[in-house]
Amino acid sequence: IWMHGLAVCLCFLVSLSLYPSITSLVKSTSPVHTEWTDKYFTPVIAFLVFSVCDYLGRFIAGYLQWPRNNGWWVLLFSISRFVFMPLVLLCNIQPRTHLPVLITSDLVYATIVLLMGLSNGYLANITFICAAKQVDPHEQEVASAMMVLSLGVGLAGGSGLGLFKDYVI
């Protein structure tokens, strides 16, 4: 189950390095200042959309369990989530000193957050579901403990990376 453990570690490394430390700094790019753009944009997109999509991803994983027996696909899916790092960093994060703003659409940013939340929830559940099915019944307790350890390493690593946001953006 080492691939499942690495997949859950990388999943949370990516998610916690961006959410909420960086996603909460993204501002609307709309030229019109309304109550939506000034007051509600960040809490709704950065927090509500991510959280709801994370929940939906976990819910979907209970019904759509793909891939079932191949840890390589789960690991590849988790590695592909690293694309969210440059995508979020190129959104309208304010204040910024190093990187340019290349993604100037609020809809594109909302879509990035939506996909990040869905994939986080799905991968978080599918790795635990598949890892438990990869081992014999008498080894499931130890496998679950190893998965929780991998989850903890990913959480700690992602939280640690989130601290370096001032040096990147």
Salt bridges, closest charged atoms under 4 A:
GLU35 OE2 - LYS39 NZ 3.94
ASP38 OD1 - HIS33 ND1 3.08
ASP54 OD2 - ARG58 NE 2.97
